Structure formats: structure tokens, C-alpha cells
Amino acid sequence: MLKFFAMLLSSLLLISLLYAEENFSEMSTQELISIMGYIKKENLEKFKKELESRVLTMSEAEKKAYGKNLEKVK
């Protein structure tokens, strides 16, 4: 049941982020990693720059998720 609510919340967050104005600097690193692969082409460079600027401060778990999702951005 908890997984269901987590998935529902994640889905709602993703949908709202897709329709909201793109301001990546206000998003958490986890939020950025979770939307990798869903960014509009016109916002892709701005997204990549913001995410790359955070790599040095990422936790090990975030770095692992970042590496796993990196193929989605290319």
C-alpha cells in the first residue's frame, strides 16, 4: 500500500513538473534525477548544466541513480 502511494505521489510530481515552467535550480537533486529523459528538447541544455553542477555534491545513492538514468538524457 505504501508503494502505491509513493508511486502515485511520484507520478503526480512528474506530471506537474512536465507542465510547469522549467526552473531547474529550484528543484532538488532527486527531483532532477527522477525527470531525466522527460525534459523537452528546448530545455535539455539548461537541464544538463544544472544537473552537472550538482554532481560533486551528490550522495552515493544520488550518483548511482544519476548514472543509471544518464542514458535517458543523451
C-alpha positions, 0 to 999 in steps of 0.5 A: 500500500505504501508503494502505491502511494509513493508511486502515485505521489511520484507520478503526480510530481512528474506530471506537474513538473512536465507542465510547469515552467522549467526552473531547474535550480529550484528543484532538488537533486532527486527531483532532477534525477527522477525527470531525466529523459522527460525534459523537452528538447528546448530545455535539455541544455539548461537541464544538463548544466544544472544537473552537472553542477550538482554532481560533486555534491551528490550522495552515493545513492544520488550518483548511482541513480544519476548514472543509471538514468544518464542514458535517458538524457543523451 
